[in-house]
Amino acid sequence: MLESERLKHPEAAFRTALGLEIKRRLAEFHDGLVRYRKAAYRRDVPAAAIAWQEGTTTLYDYAPDAPGHARPVLLVPSLINRAYILDLAADNSLARFLAAQGFRPFLVDWAAPGEIERGFGLTHYIDSRLAAMLACVEKTAGARGGKPAVLGYCMGGLLALGLAMRCQARLSGLALLATPWDFHTERVDLAQGIGEAFEPWWPWIDKVGELPVDVLQGLFTALDPFLAARKFRALAGVSEDNPKFKAFVALEDWLNDGVALAAPVARETLVGWYGENNPMRGRWTLGGRAVLPQAIDLPSLCVIPAQDRIVPPASATALADRLAQCDRLTPPLGHIGMVVGGRGRAELWTPLAAWLARLPATKRGR
């Protein structure tokens, strides 16, 4: 269109330009998606030692040859994501980093719920599985390393908090990474909508015994519907020889490798946490006992990533405000980027290790 014609018909020119821009972005998205699907990268890391197993749950020991004085750290991930986000690659692993810093990390791998786990609620996971793994850590690491610290990530932070409510006399510290507490700080309508949306489906979910992973993926997509378009468009211009390409594929493989959620847990979290905001209201209970952060008198660290789109910083801050002994770390990163992103080592891993090293060297039995 000639300049004179464009000036005479600005709306037509705008439509033309908009159409071309849409086509360009769609082409970039398609290119990035195809390149991801054809990527040759496959995760290949040295296997960690198995310390304990029950049902579909496994506990891995990342430093079985550590000296007896190495402080044990129990790493608790979410139930709906695979544990290897904390061990994503040989050169991008929080678990292996902590081992290299002289700690003895133990990583919980929940895996997909099996026949037994489909009947589990949060109380079962904490009182049965986590408590047993804590006992295994104590026995395996020995007394010289002192009381274990427990670290929870996202939903795993709430599980770690529940364990601390039960066993705080046996722990040296509690680290909570991007852990929500007030589920109604932002987008209350979305949170309540999640709680209400499944009401007609609970009979079917209870019968199947789990909430399928595809449904959970849909819930995360609702938090940022245009994220997929942005990230695959960005991949379109990255060479496969670029370390960023490998890092993208590794993380995307993990994102697409989620697991289902046991039906009782799905009800407790989607209805109780998101719909009714029970943690913030003091109504979240384990075995009939309310989970109250203010009752936990342990050295604590709340990591509150400033750019978190999954757990709003205000939600995690509400938990930090209620812990009696709480240090805070606010890296300028996102929910996942702080753990596996290029700046994660400087912004999270190193200060986290320093915090763990400052925990009192209290021996067990005292």
C-alpha positions as CSV (number, residue, x, y, z in Angstrom):
1,M,0.0,0.0,0.0
2,L,1.3,3.4,-1.0
3,E,2.0,5.9,1.8
4,S,-0.8,8.2,0.5
5,E,-3.2,5.3,0.4
6,R,-2.1,4.3,3.9
7,L,-2.9,7.8,5.2
8,K,-6.3,7.7,3.6
9,H,-7.2,4.3,5.0
10,P,-5.4,4.0,8.5
11,E,-7.7,1.2,9.7
12,A,-6.9,-1.0,6.7
13,A,-3.2,-0.4,7.2
14,F,-3.5,-1.3,10.8
15,R,-5.3,-4.5,10.0
16,T,-2.7,-5.4,7.4
17,A,0.2,-4.7,9.9
18,L,-1.6,-6.6,12.6
19,G,-2.1,-9.6,10.4
20,L,1.5,-9.7,9.4
21,E,2.6,-9.5,13.0
22,I,0.3,-12.3,14.0
23,K,1.7,-14.5,11.2
24,R,5.2,-13.7,12.3
25,R,4.6,-14.6,15.9
26,L,2.8,-17.8,15.0
27,A,5.7,-18.8,12.7
28,E,8.1,-18.2,15.6
29,F,5.9,-20.2,18.0
30,H,5.7,-23.1,15.5
31,D,9.4,-23.0,14.8
32,G,10.3,-23.1,18.5
33,L,7.8,-25.9,19.3
34,V,9.1,-28.1,16.4
35,R,12.7,-27.5,17.4
36,Y,11.9,-28.5,21.0
37,R,10.1,-31.7,19.9
38,K,13.0,-32.7,17.7
39,A,15.7,-31.9,20.2
40,A,18.2,-34.7,20.8
41,Y,18.8,-33.8,24.5
42,R,17.8,-36.4,27.1
43,R,18.4,-36.1,30.8
44,D,21.4,-38.2,31.8
45,V,22.7,-37.8,35.4
46,P,24.5,-40.2,37.7
47,A,22.1,-42.2,39.8
48,A,21.8,-41.3,43.5
49,A,21.9,-44.0,46.1
50,I,18.5,-45.3,47.3
51,A,18.2,-44.8,51.1
52,W,14.5,-45.9,51.6
53,Q,11.5,-47.0,49.6
54,E,7.8,-47.6,50.3
55,G,5.1,-47.9,47.7
56,T,5.8,-45.4,44.9
57,T,7.9,-43.2,47.2
58,T,11.7,-43.3,47.1
59,L,14.3,-41.4,49.2
60,Y,17.6,-40.7,47.5
61,D,20.9,-40.1,49.3
62,Y,23.2,-37.7,47.4
63,A,26.2,-38.0,49.6
64,P,26.4,-41.6,51.0
65,D,30.2,-41.2,51.4
66,A,29.9,-37.9,53.3
67,P,31.8,-37.7,56.6
68,G,29.9,-38.4,59.7
69,H,29.7,-34.7,60.7
70,A,27.9,-33.6,57.5
71,R,24.6,-32.1,58.3
72,P,21.7,-34.0,56.8
73,V,19.1,-32.0,54.8
74,L,15.8,-33.6,53.8
75,L,14.6,-32.1,50.5
76,V,10.8,-32.2,50.0
77,P,9.4,-31.3,46.6
78,S,5.7,-30.9,45.5
79,L,3.5,-33.9,45.1
80,I,2.4,-32.9,41.6
81,N,5.9,-32.3,40.0
82,R,8.8,-34.7,39.6
83,A,11.5,-34.4,42.3
84,Y,14.3,-34.0,39.8
85,I,13.7,-30.3,39.4
86,L,16.1,-30.3,42.4
87,D,18.5,-32.5,40.3
88,L,17.8,-31.4,36.8
89,A,21.2,-31.9,35.2
90,A,24.6,-32.9,36.3
91,D,25.7,-29.3,36.1
92,N,22.4,-27.8,37.3
93,S,21.4,-29.6,40.5
94,L,20.6,-28.0,43.9
95,A,20.9,-31.4,45.5
96,R,24.4,-32.0,44.1
97,F,25.5,-28.5,44.9
98,L,24.6,-28.9,48.6
99,A,26.5,-32.2,48.7
100,A,29.5,-30.4,47.2
101,Q,29.2,-27.8,50.0
102,G,29.6,-30.5,52.7
103,F,26.0,-31.3,53.5
104,R,24.3,-34.7,53.1
105,P,21.1,-34.1,51.0
106,F,18.3,-36.6,50.9
107,L,15.8,-36.1,48.1
108,V,12.2,-37.3,48.4
109,D,10.8,-38.6,45.1
110,W,7.0,-39.0,45.5
111,A,6.4,-40.3,41.9
112,A,2.9,-41.0,40.7
113,P,0.4,-42.4,43.3
114,G,0.0,-46.1,43.1
115,E,-2.9,-48.2,44.4
116,I,-2.0,-47.5,48.0
117,E,-1.2,-43.8,47.6
118,R,-4.5,-43.1,45.8
119,G,-6.1,-43.3,49.2
120,F,-3.7,-41.0,50.9
121,G,-4.6,-37.6,52.2
122,L,-2.0,-35.1,53.4
123,T,-1.9,-36.6,56.9
124,H,-0.9,-39.9,55.4
125,Y,1.9,-38.4,53.3
126,I,3.3,-36.5,56.3
127,D,2.7,-38.9,59.2
128,S,3.4,-42.1,57.3
129,R,5.9,-41.3,54.5
130,L,7.7,-38.2,55.6
131,A,8.0,-39.2,59.2
132,A,9.4,-42.6,58.1
133,M,11.9,-40.9,55.8
134,L,13.0,-38.5,58.6
135,A,13.7,-41.6,60.8
136,C,15.7,-43.1,57.9
137,V,17.7,-39.9,57.5
138,E,18.5,-39.9,61.3
139,K,19.6,-43.5,61.2
140,T,21.5,-43.3,58.0
141,A,23.4,-40.1,58.7
142,G,24.2,-40.9,62.3
143,A,24.3,-38.7,65.3
144,R,27.5,-36.8,64.5
145,G,25.9,-34.7,61.8
146,G,23.3,-33.3,64.3
147,K,19.6,-32.9,63.8
148,P,18.5,-32.8,60.1
149,A,17.3,-29.7,58.5
150,V,14.2,-30.0,56.2
151,L,13.7,-28.0,53.0
152,G,10.4,-27.8,51.2
153,Y,9.8,-26.4,47.7
154,C,6.3,-24.9,46.8
155,M,3.7,-27.5,47.9
156,G,6.5,-29.4,49.4
157,G,7.1,-26.5,51.7
158,L,3.6,-27.1,53.2
159,L,4.4,-30.7,53.6
160,A,7.7,-29.8,55.3
161,L,5.8,-27.4,57.5
162,G,3.4,-30.2,58.5
163,L,6.4,-32.4,59.4
164,A,7.9,-29.6,61.5
165,M,4.6,-29.3,63.4
166,R,4.9,-33.0,64.2
167,C,8.7,-33.4,64.8
168,Q,10.3,-30.0,65.4
169,A,12.3,-31.3,68.4
170,R,14.1,-33.6,65.9
171,L,14.9,-30.8,63.4
172,S,17.6,-28.2,63.3
173,G,15.9,-25.8,60.8
174,L,13.2,-25.3,58.3
175,A,13.7,-23.8,54.8
176,L,10.7,-23.0,52.7
177,L,11.1,-22.1,49.1
178,A,8.2,-20.3,47.4
179,T,5.7,-21.8,49.8
180,P,2.2,-20.4,49.7
181,W,0.1,-19.7,52.8
182,D,-2.6,-17.1,51.9
183,F,-4.2,-18.4,48.8
184,H,-6.5,-15.4,48.4
185,T,-3.9,-12.6,48.3
186,E,-4.3,-12.2,44.5
187,R,-7.0,-13.3,42.0
188,V,-9.4,-14.5,44.7
189,D,-12.0,-15.2,42.0
190,L,-9.6,-17.6,40.3
191,A,-8.7,-19.4,43.6
192,Q,-12.3,-19.7,44.6
193,G,-13.2,-20.8,41.1
194,I,-10.7,-23.6,41.3
195,G,-12.3,-24.8,44.5
196,E,-15.8,-24.7,43.0
197,A,-15.1,-26.0,39.5
198,F,-14.5,-29.6,40.5
199,E,-17.7,-30.0,42.6
200,P,-19.6,-32.0,39.9
201,W,-16.5,-34.2,39.3
202,W,-15.6,-35.4,42.8
203,P,-17.6,-38.6,42.5
204,W,-15.6,-39.5,39.3
205,I,-12.3,-38.3,40.8
206,D,-12.9,-40.4,44.0
207,K,-13.7,-43.4,41.9
208,V,-10.6,-43.1,39.8
209,G,-8.6,-42.3,42.9
210,E,-6.6,-39.4,41.4
211,L,-6.8,-36.1,39.7
212,P,-5.2,-36.6,36.2
213,V,-2.0,-34.7,35.4
214,D,-3.6,-33.1,32.3
215,V,-6.2,-31.4,34.5
216,L,-3.4,-30.1,36.8
217,Q,-1.5,-28.8,33.8
218,G,-4.6,-27.0,32.7
219,L,-4.8,-25.3,36.1
220,F,-1.3,-24.0,35.8
221,T,-1.9,-22.8,32.3
222,A,-4.8,-20.7,33.6
223,L,-2.3,-18.8,35.7
224,D,-0.5,-17.4,32.6
225,P,-2.3,-18.5,29.4
226,F,0.3,-16.9,27.1
227,L,3.4,-18.3,28.7
228,A,3.7,-21.2,26.2
229,A,3.6,-18.8,23.3
230,R,6.2,-16.5,24.8
231,K,8.7,-19.2,25.7
232,F,8.6,-21.1,22.4
233,R,8.9,-17.9,20.4
234,A,12.0,-17.1,22.4
235,L,13.4,-20.6,21.6
236,A,13.0,-20.0,17.9
237,G,16.1,-17.8,17.7
238,V,18.4,-19.9,19.9
239,S,21.0,-22.2,18.4
240,E,21.1,-25.8,19.5
241,D,24.7,-25.3,20.4
242,N,23.8,-22.6,22.9
243,P,23.7,-23.9,26.5
244,K,20.4,-22.0,26.8
245,F,18.8,-24.4,24.3
246,K,19.8,-27.5,26.4
247,A,18.6,-25.8,29.6
248,F,15.3,-24.9,28.0
249,V,14.7,-28.5,26.8
250,A,15.7,-30.0,30.1
251,L,13.2,-27.7,32.0
252,E,10.4,-28.2,29.4
253,D,10.8,-32.0,29.7
254,W,10.4,-31.7,33.4
255,L,7.4,-29.5,33.1
256,N,5.8,-32.1,30.8
257,D,6.6,-34.9,33.2
258,G,4.1,-34.1,35.9
259,V,2.2,-36.7,38.0
260,A,-1.4,-37.1,39.1
261,L,-2.6,-36.1,42.5
262,A,-4.2,-38.6,44.9
263,A,-8.0,-37.9,45.1
264,P,-8.1,-37.1,48.9
265,V,-5.1,-34.7,48.5
266,A,-6.8,-33.0,45.5
267,R,-9.9,-32.3,47.6
268,E,-7.8,-31.0,50.5
269,T,-5.8,-28.7,48.3
270,L,-8.1,-27.5,45.6
271,V,-11.1,-27.0,47.9
272,G,-9.5,-26.5,51.3
273,W,-6.5,-24.5,50.2
274,Y,-7.5,-22.6,47.1
275,G,-11.3,-22.5,47.5
276,E,-11.6,-21.9,51.3
277,N,-8.1,-20.6,52.1
278,N,-7.9,-22.9,55.1
279,P,-4.2,-22.5,55.9
280,M,-4.5,-18.7,56.3
281,R,-7.8,-19.1,58.3
282,G,-6.2,-21.6,60.7
283,R,-8.4,-24.4,59.5
284,W,-5.9,-26.7,57.8
285,T,-5.6,-29.7,60.0
286,L,-3.4,-32.8,60.0
287,G,-4.9,-35.7,62.0
288,G,-7.3,-33.2,63.6
289,R,-4.6,-30.8,64.7
290,A,-4.4,-27.3,63.2
291,V,-1.2,-26.5,61.3
292,L,-0.2,-23.2,62.9
293,P,3.2,-21.7,61.8
294,Q,3.4,-19.6,64.9
295,A,3.7,-22.8,67.0
296,I,7.0,-23.7,65.2
297,D,10.0,-22.5,67.1
298,L,12.8,-23.5,64.7
299,P,15.3,-21.4,62.9
300,S,13.5,-20.8,59.6
301,L,14.2,-19.4,56.1
302,C,11.4,-18.3,53.8
303,V,12.6,-17.8,50.2
304,I,10.2,-15.4,48.4
305,P,11.1,-15.0,44.8
306,A,10.1,-11.5,43.7
307,Q,9.0,-12.5,40.2
308,D,6.9,-15.6,41.2
309,R,3.8,-16.0,39.0
310,I,2.8,-19.3,40.6
311,V,3.0,-18.3,44.3
312,P,2.4,-14.6,44.7
313,P,5.1,-13.1,47.0
314,A,2.3,-11.8,49.3
315,S,1.1,-15.4,49.8
316,A,4.6,-16.6,50.9
317,T,5.1,-13.5,53.0
318,A,2.0,-14.3,55.0
319,L,3.8,-17.6,56.1
320,A,7.0,-15.8,56.9
321,D,5.1,-13.3,59.1
322,R,3.8,-16.2,61.2
323,L,7.0,-18.1,61.9
324,A,8.7,-17.2,65.2
325,Q,12.3,-17.3,63.9
326,C,12.3,-16.5,60.2
327,D,15.0,-15.1,58.0
328,R,13.9,-14.0,54.5
329,L,15.5,-14.2,51.1
330,T,13.9,-12.4,48.2
331,P,15.8,-13.3,45.0
332,P,14.8,-11.2,41.9
333,L,13.8,-14.4,40.1
334,G,10.7,-16.5,39.3
335,H,9.3,-19.6,40.9
336,I,11.3,-22.1,38.9
337,G,14.1,-19.8,37.7
338,M,15.4,-19.4,41.3
339,V,16.0,-23.2,41.4
340,V,17.4,-24.0,38.0
341,G,17.9,-20.6,36.2
342,G,21.3,-19.2,35.3
343,R,21.2,-16.8,38.3
344,G,19.9,-19.4,40.7
345,R,23.4,-20.4,42.0
346,A,24.2,-16.9,43.1
347,E,20.8,-15.8,44.2
348,L,19.5,-18.9,45.9
349,W,21.9,-21.9,46.1
350,T,24.8,-20.0,47.7
351,P,22.9,-18.0,50.3
352,L,20.8,-21.1,51.1
353,A,24.0,-23.1,51.8
354,A,25.3,-20.3,54.0
355,W,22.1,-20.2,56.0
356,L,22.2,-24.0,56.5
357,A,25.8,-23.8,57.6
358,R,24.8,-21.2,60.3
359,L,22.2,-23.6,61.9
360,P,23.1,-24.6,65.5
361,A,25.1,-27.8,65.6
362,T,22.7,-29.4,68.1
363,K,23.2,-33.1,68.6
364,R,20.3,-35.4,68.5
365,G,18.8,-36.3,71.8
366,R,19.2,-32.8,73.2
